[in-house]
Amino acid sequence: MRFPGDGGELTRRKGGSAAKRSRGTDRPPGTNLAGPGPFEILEIEHERLRVEIGRAVTAAADRPSSVRDAVLRLRALARRHAAREERVLYPVCERLFGPYGAVAVMRADHVAIDAALSAMTRWTGEGSTAPFERFVYPLEMHLGREERVLFPIMACLLSGAETNRLARQLRTNPEPPRIGTRRYRC
């Protein structure tokens, strides 16, 4: 699939992560970053959320008594990630697309996901998995919209200086705790 202004075909990264430019990075020309770009940073956080979901599923299957702890860790991670997006990424989205476009959808997703997470904290892991499903589906839809639509479009629209600034802001704002060992290389 060709993306206007991309200069290359969009490809999927190993592990099903977001579409990337054929140059192998999410950086526009003129970007001078040491380390992951802004969208890679956010995708790493998305992967951390997915790892924590897997841990909650495993806890429900193996040790229902540990489900609450797994869900609380997941909620803390999801809330920190959402706060970082709200503070750093969404103001840039508003500038690019206006307050009623993509950012309104993403913020509505955050509200729905947080409500589902709050309901899930009462889930014991026994019986119906409905509370878990009411959380996982909207979360995966939200992450997919960001990874397959929002990030590639923003990567094409932002200048090198804007991309640098966004990456710096994501690095200087507290990052969620490291989960797992997966790392992205530039």
N, C-alpha and C positions, 0 to 999 in steps of 0.2 A: 504494500500500500504506500503510495506517495503522499507526503504531507506537504502542503504549500510552504515554501520557504525552508524546507528541511535540508535540501541538498543531498539527500540520501533516502534510502528506504528505511522504514521503521522495522525494527526486529525485536523479538522477545528475548530477554535475558534468560540464562539458565535458571531453572527453579521457578519459572512463571512470573518473574517480576515484570516491571513496567516496560513499555516500549522505549527503545533507545534509538538514537541516531546511528547511522552506519559508521560514524567516526568512533563509536564505542563509548561516548560520554554524553552527559546531559548538559554540556557546556557550549554556549555559542562561541563563535570565533572571537578572539580577543580576551577570552577569560584566562586569568592567571591565578589558578588555585593550587595549593599544595594539599592534597587530600580529597576526599569525596566531595562532589558537587552538591548543591542544595537538594536536588531531587533524590540523589543517592542516599543522602542522610535520612530523608523522610522514608524512603523505601526500606532502609535498614530498620527503622522503627516499626514499619508495617510488618516486616518479617519477625521482629521481636513479639509483636502482638500475636501473630500466627503461632509462634512457638509456645507462647503462654496459653493459647486456646488449646493446643495439643496437650499441654500439661493438665489443664482442667478436665479434658476428656479422659485422659489416663487416670486421673484421680477419681473420677466418677466411676470408671470401670473397675479399678483395682481397690481403692480405699475410699468409699463414700464419705467417711468421716473427715477426710482431708479436702473435700470439695470446697468448703467455705473459704479456707485459706487460699486455695488456687484462684477462686473467683475474686477474692479481695485483691490479690496481686495483679490479676488481669484488669480489674477496675482501676487500680492506681496507675498502672501503665497506660491504659487507654485515656484516662483523664489528663495525665501529663502530656501525652502526645497531642491530644486535641487542644490543650491550652497552648502548646508551642505553635500549632498551625494557626490558631486564632490570633496569636500575638505577632507572628512573623510572616507567615505565608498569605493569610487572607487579606491583609491590608494591600499587598501587592496585587492580589486578584481583583480587589475592588477598584484599584487604579486602572487595571487593564480592561476589565469587563463590566464595571459598574457594580453597585451594591445589590442589584436585583437579579444578577445573572448566576454564574457558577457558584459564587461565594454564598449566595442565599441557600442554594441546594446543599452545599457542604455544611453550612451551619445547621440547617434543619436535620441533616444526617447526624450531626454530633448530638443534638437534643434527643433524637430517637434512640441512638445508641446508648446514651447515658441513662435514659429511662429504662431501657431493657437491661442494662447492667445493674441498676438499682434493684429491679425485680429479681434478677438472678442471684443477688446476695442472699436471698431467702431460700434459694434452691439447695436441697440437701444432697442431690445427686441420685436420689432414689426416686422410683416411679417415673413420671413423665419427664421427657427432656424438652418439653415445650419452652420453658424459660430460657434454656440454652439456645435453642433454635431461634427464638425471637431476638436474640442478641447476635448470633453468628451471621445470619443471613444479611441484616442491614449493614453489619460491619464489613463483610466481604464485598457487598455492593458498593459501599463508600470507598473502600480501598481500591477497588477496581476502577471506579470513576476517576479517582485521583491518578492512579498509575497508568491507565490506558488513554485517558482523555486530558485531564487538567495538566499534568506534568509535561507531557510532550508538547502541548500547545504553548505553555509558559516558556519552555526551553527554546522554542522558536521565536517567541516575541521579546524575551528579555535580552538586553545588551550584555556584553561581557562584564561591564561595571556593575550592572544590576544583579547579575548572577553572583558576582563576587560578594556584593553587599548582603544578598540573601543568605549565602553560605556562611559568611562571617556571623550574621545574626543568629543563625541556627547553632553555630558552634559556641557562641558566647552565652546563649540562653541555656540553662541547665538541661542536660539531656537525660532521658529516662535511663535507668540502670541497665547495664549490659546484660543481655540474656543470650545464652548460646554462644557459639563461636564463629558463626558465619560472618565474613567480612567481604566487602566489595573492594575490588582493586580498580584504580583509575588507569 
